[in-house]
Amino acid sequence: MSSEILKIENLKKSFKSPNGSVIEVLKGADLSLFKGESASLRGESGAGKTTFLNIAACLETPSSGGVYWDGLKVDGLSNSKQAKLRSGYMGFVFQSYCLIPELNALENVLFAARIADSFNKKTISRAKEILEKVGLSDRMGHMPHQMSGGERQRVAIARAILNRPKVIFADEPTGNLDENTGLEVMDMLLDLCEVEGAALLLITHNPDFARRTSRNLVLRSGKIFEE
Ligand SMILES: Nc1ncnc2c1ncn2[C@@H]1O[C@H](COP(=O)(O)OP(=O)(O)OP(=O)(O)O)[C@@H](O)[C@H]1O
């Protein structure tokens, strides 16, 4: 079995802008991501990083090209099959945390299991263990508004890893945090991915954070380059 978990081939994506003109964002982007490796993706604002990530995660459809998970072409699958693929293979961390305001830290983490229909007693202990690993053993009952930005992002990281995803997509996870907190969160994300054997695709504008991953990718002129 190949250790290539995600393959993106000759990906093209154009959008129609409100004035009717066509914006060609991705112009033949390729990527091979292998099990357990970490890769950062940089690029100027508007280069198409989020678009690329969304297509890789089947959240958006490409204009042309192929998206393969574990060797299976997935970009033409039904919405329900793509949703199943997402809950089984992928974890997400966003700049804005995306926690549910009405749920406490533990419940937010467990929400990932509810979505994947894998909620049971074992999941509760795993959620607690992960929250301990990210240093939040005394914050499990806190609501999002009772936590700092760094704490909220650690909850989001715990939620992303709960279902043992093959790949974590992190889109500017430190964008709302100060430099030191960002660094702590970054280290925690990298450590957790390593311990859990999850690959990481990290979108970041911060070159210092980008250097902490084993591969450094740049999206330029609609294509991906390895640095
Ligand atoms: N649904 C859409 N309709 C029209 N244009 C879009 C749409 N989504 C994205 N775009 C355009 O595609 C380009 C790439 O956007 P994207 O969000 O992928 O960039 P990015 O590299 O992630 O930028 P940033 O670093 O600022 O977040 C932008 O010029 C954006 O305006």
The ligand as an SDF file (V2000), in Angstrom:
LIG
                    3D

 31 33  0  0  0  0  0  0  0  0999 V2000
  -16.5750   32.1030   -4.4170 N   0  0  0  0  0  0  0  0  0  0  0  0
  -15.7270   32.9610   -5.0120 C   0  0  0  0  0  0  0  0  0  0  0  0
  -16.1550   33.7290   -6.0320 N   0  0  0  0  0  0  0  0  0  0  0  0
  -15.3210   34.5780   -6.6660 C   0  0  0  0  0  0  0  0  0  0  0  0
  -14.0030   34.7220   -6.3430 N   0  0  0  0  0  0  0  0  0  0  0  0
  -13.5300   33.9710   -5.3350 C   0  0  0  0  0  0  0  0  0  0  0  0
  -14.3590   33.0680   -4.6110 C   0  0  0  0  0  0  0  0  0  0  0  0
  -13.6080   32.4550   -3.6610 N   0  0  0  0  0  0  0  0  0  0  0  0
  -12.3640   32.9700   -3.7770 C   0  0  0  0  0  0  0  0  0  0  0  0
  -12.3160   33.8780   -4.7690 N   0  0  0  0  0  0  0  0  0  0  0  0
  -11.1300   34.6410   -5.2050 C   0  0  0  0  0  0  0  0  0  0  0  0
  -10.0780   33.6980   -5.4150 O   0  0  0  0  0  0  0  0  0  0  0  0
   -8.8320   34.2360   -4.9900 C   0  0  0  0  0  0  0  0  0  0  0  0
   -8.1600   33.2620   -4.0250 C   0  0  0  0  0  0  0  0  0  0  0  0
   -8.8490   33.2690   -2.7580 O   0  0  0  0  0  0  0  0  0  0  0  0
   -8.3210   32.4320   -1.5100 P   0  0  0  0  0  0  0  0  0  0  0  0
   -9.2130   32.7250   -0.3810 O   0  0  0  0  0  0  0  0  0  0  0  0
   -8.1540   31.0240   -1.9230 O   0  0  0  0  0  0  0  0  0  0  0  0
   -6.8770   33.0970   -1.2990 O   0  0  0  0  0  0  0  0  0  0  0  0
   -5.8240   32.9070   -0.1150 P   0  0  0  0  0  0  0  0  0  0  0  0
   -4.5030   32.6260   -0.7500 O   0  0  0  0  0  0  0  0  0  0  0  0
   -6.3340   31.8930    0.8550 O   0  0  0  0  0  0  0  0  0  0  0  0
   -5.8340   34.3660    0.5210 O   0  0  0  0  0  0  0  0  0  0  0  0
   -5.5950   34.8780    2.0490 P   0  0  0  0  0  0  0  0  0  0  0  0
   -4.1510   34.5630    2.3670 O   0  0  0  0  0  0  0  0  0  0  0  0
   -5.8390   36.3510    1.9530 O   0  0  0  0  0  0  0  0  0  0  0  0
   -6.5710   34.1750    2.9340 O   0  0  0  0  0  0  0  0  0  0  0  0
   -9.1180   35.6050   -4.4050 C   0  0  0  0  0  0  0  0  0  0  0  0
   -8.7800   36.5790   -5.3550 O   0  0  0  0  0  0  0  0  0  0  0  0
  -10.6170   35.5820   -4.1450 C   0  0  0  0  0  0  0  0  0  0  0  0
  -11.1720   36.8580   -4.2820 O   0  0  0  0  0  0  0  0  0  0  0  0
  1  2  1  0
  2  3  1  0
  2  7  2  0
  3  4  2  0
  4  5  1  0
  5  6  2  0
  6  7  1  0
  6 10  1  0
  7  8  1  0
  8  9  2  0
  9 10  1  0
 10 11  1  0
 11 12  1  0
 11 30  1  0
 12 13  1  0
 13 14  1  0
 13 28  1  0
 14 15  1  0
 15 16  1  0
 16 17  2  0
 16 18  1  0
 16 19  1  0
 19 20  1  0
 20 21  2  0
 20 22  1  0
 20 23  1  0
 23 24  1  0
 24 25  2  0
 24 26  1  0
 24 27  1  0
 28 29  1  0
 28 30  1  0
 30 31  1  0
M  END
$$$$
